[in-house]
């Protein structure tokens, strides 16, 4: 029995595949335009001609023509007569480049783009080959190596801070901490979630534990927010040290997906040892369907963790987290979406196992 496709189906298959194998061109049109300042120029002076844009970008006319052609095809700019305009897609890219969505562009260009060229090798070796090939250093994770690359570390934290800010307000609105006195924020980064939660709950104290280089930036943000009397960040190696006791709640926000199943079980077990019966645990993580069919972001982030960030993590399902919580003595108590459908918060209550 022949499985050959007819001409029409072959054409349909090729048309469907083309956006996949040409995706690198589309991103480079976006990145080059962003770096050149095209969207900012058109935001301030809509309707410029190609020659006028070339002068503003300090670029010769033919390269400008190529850039504008690509951006027009990608829907990033629109041409009306001889004038060019931003579109609804590109307008946000003319705003603060340290916030989303603009912060994604340098992050993808500078950190992930070349590294993801080693995805196949990372799958075969089951480690983050892209990190070793593209970011020199001794640490085993991207986070550790960024310490020696301060400009890239800033690029990463602009992106990650933007991601956190995009969900922090929704998290603070939805997460009930009315009965929690002291929250431990494991891997809390630059205190974006902590400051939002502390503002929402004036009675709440929060202790962040993270890498020493991150703690300095976190405490600066805390001081700037005027929350130093209730929020503090301390340096701690969460893999080799026990978590501090005395808190009656613990949150892992955008942290556990970085690590392997075994490490996650270990971290949750440490949380269980540090928590008394009746206290709560919260896991905020990118969402994956329980049947492992999506969404797209779960697939993209899983490839990023495997190839570059840690070589061991992925976006796990809420069902898996609930299983791991139960194994170490937390009874799963619910889940809800945060920030639309991109993240999910899984909660549990520490059980009395005496």
Secondary structure, 3 states (H helix, E strand, C coil): CCCCCCHHHHHHHHHHHHHHHCHHHHHHHHHHHHHHCHHHHHHHCCCECHHHHHHHHCCCHHHHHHHHHHHHHCCCEEEECCEEEECHHHHHHHCCCCCCCHHHHHHHHHHHCCHHHHHHHHHHHCCCHHHHHHCCCCCCCHHHHHCCCHHHHHHHHHHHHHHHHHHHHHHHHHCCCCCCCEEEEECCCCCHHHHHHHHHCCCCEEEEEECHHHHHHHHHHHHHCCCCCCEEEEECCCCCCCCCCCCCEEEEECCHHHCCHHHHHHHHHHHHHHCCCCCEEEEEEECCCCCCCCCHHHHHHHHHHHHHHCCCCCCCCHHHHHHHHHHHCEEEEEEEEECCCCEEEEEEEECCCC
